[in-house]
């Protein structure tokens, strides 16, 4: 079992920026592709971004690719999600998830967006964008 912990959520004004973190103490961190998902109030959870195990390949939801940046620091066992020019639509709980099978940049991009491709999930961090 791999434990993932998200942090960095909070309340931010519209137009502002935030950086979320996803960390784990697992020794297999470098063998895991990581994805970020979010769930807005009353809506289904949706894919946001994914990054390959070494960080060389990324994949984004089309609607956020100009404002979101996913990156990772494997020396710190951390994946980041930077969000800029935030809007009310960015409000929700953000989850990170890990996959030992996904090959971001190699497999069909649609696979990166499927929740069932990820074996491990964090508890989520709340992000609220105020008017």
N, C-alpha and C positions, 0 to 999 in steps of 0.2 A: 504494500500500500504506500502510495506517495502522497504526502501532505503538501498542499499548495496554500499559500497565504497571500492574499491580496491586501494592499494598503494604498494610501494616498487619496482616497475619496474624501469628499467634503462638499461644502457649498461654495459655489463660484458664481460670479456675476456673468451675465450674458456677454459674450465677446472675450471673456477671459480664457485662461489656459490652466491645464492640470496635468500632472504626470502620475500615473498609476504604476505600482510595482507588484510583481508576482515573484515570490521567492519560495524556495524549498531547500531542505537540508539533504535531500536525496543524493546519493553518490552517483546516480545515473543521470543527473541533470543534463549533461552534454549529449545524451542519447535521446533526448525528448524534443519533439516539436511542441511549440506552445501556441495556443490560440487564446484570443480574448473574445468574449461574448458579452452582450448586455441585455437586460430585460427592463423595459419601460413599464410603468404602472399600467396594469390591465392588458398588457400585450405579451406575446410569446417572446421567448429569448431568441436573440438573433446574433449571427456571426458578425464580428467587427474586423478582426485582423489575425494573421497567423505568421509565425516566423520559424524558419528551419532550425535544426538543432545547432548548427554552427553560426547562424545569424546571417548567412549570405543571401538568403531568399526570403521574400516576404509576399504576403497576399492580403489584399484589403477588400472590404465591402466597398462596392463602387461608390456609394453615396458619401463615404467618409474619407476616401483615399487622399483628398487634398488637404485634410485637416488633422488626420491621425498619423502618428508615426510609431511603429513598433520596433523595438530594438532589444538586444540582450547583452548581458555581461556575464559570460560563463565563469569568470573568476570569482564572481559574487553570487552565482546561482540566482540570477535575477533577470526577469524580462520586464521591460517598461512599455507603457503605452502613453504617449504624449498626445494630448488633445488640445487643439487650438481653436480660436474663434468659436467658442462654445455657444450653443443655442439651447433653448428649452427642450428640444428634441433629444438632446444628449443626456437628459435626466434618466436615471435608472440605476439598477444594480449591475455592476461590472464584475464578470467572472473570468478567471483564467483557467485554462484546462491544458492538460498534457497528453501527448500521444507518443507512444513508442513505435508506432507503425507508419505514421504520416511522413512523407518526404516532400515537404513544401518546396516548390520549384521543380519537382520531378513528376509527382502524381498530378492527375487532372485537378485544376484549382477548385472545382466544386467539392472535392473530397475534404478540403481544408475547412469548408463551411458547415460540414455535417457534425452535429453534436455526437452522434454515435461513433465517430472516428476517434474520440477522445476518451481515454480510460479513467483519467483522474481530474477532479474538479475542486476548486477552492470554494469557500463559503460566500465570496463576493464582497464588494465594497460599494457603498452607496455614493452616488454622485448626483448632486442636485444643482441645477442651473437656475439662478434667480433672475427675475426680470430686471 
